[in-house]
Amino acid sequence: MLSGFAGTETDDVLPTGLLIAVAVQVGQFLARRRAEDLAREPAGARADFTAFGD
């Protein structure tokens, strides 16, 4: 897709804006996923620790 714009003299605002919007969405998704993983981690560690004593 990016190569399609390489030879044209169109305004670069639209492709740049689209790329920024996609990057923002990906960044938000990764932040949510990391927060979910970190929220699950203490519960899993606690379960492992209590099972270790049995």
CYANA upper distance limits for C-alpha pairs under 8 A (distance plus 0.5 A):
  1 MET  CA      5 PHE  CA      7.78
  2 LEU  CA      6 ALA  CA      7.21
  3 SER  CA      7 GLY  CA      8.21
  4 GLY  CA      8 THR  CA      8.30
  5 PHE  CA      9 GLU  CA      8.49
  5 PHE  CA     10 THR  CA      8.21
 12 ASP  CA     16 THR  CA      6.54
 13 VAL  CA     17 GLY  CA      6.31
 14 LEU  CA     18 LEU  CA      6.64
 15 PRO  CA     19 LEU  CA      6.69
 16 THR  CA     20 ILE  CA      6.67
 17 GLY  CA     21 ALA  CA      6.64
 18 LEU  CA     22 VAL  CA      6.70
 19 LEU  CA     23 ALA  CA      6.59
 20 ILE  CA     24 VAL  CA      6.63
 21 ALA  CA     25 GLN  CA      6.82
 22 VAL  CA     26 VAL  CA      6.68
 23 ALA  CA     27 GLY  CA      6.53
 24 VAL  CA     28 GLN  CA      6.67
 25 GLN  CA     29 PHE  CA      6.67
 26 VAL  CA     30 LEU  CA      6.67
 27 GLY  CA     31 ALA  CA      6.65
 28 GLN  CA     32 ARG  CA      6.70
 29 PHE  CA     33 ARG  CA      6.64
 30 LEU  CA     34 ARG  CA      6.57
 31 ALA  CA     35 ALA  CA      6.66
 32 ARG  CA     36 GLU  CA      6.69
 33 ARG  CA     37 ASP  CA      6.69
 34 ARG  CA     38 LEU  CA      6.60
 35 ALA  CA     39 ALA  CA      6.58
 36 GLU  CA     40 ARG  CA      6.78
 37 ASP  CA     41 GLU  CA      6.68
 38 LEU  CA     42 PRO  CA      7.83
 39 ALA  CA     43 ALA  CA      8.12
 40 ARG  CA     44 GLY  CA      6.84
 41 GLU  CA     45 ALA  CA      6.61
 42 PRO  CA     46 ARG  CA      6.54
 43 ALA  CA     47 ALA  CA      6.74
 44 GLY  CA     48 ASP  CA      6.68
 45 ALA  CA     49 PHE  CA      6.60
 46 ARG  CA     50 THR  CA      6.66
 47 ALA  CA     51 ALA  CA      6.55
 48 ASP  CA     52 PHE  CA      6.61
 49 PHE  CA     53 GLY  CA      7.47
 50 THR  CA     54 ASP  CA      7.62
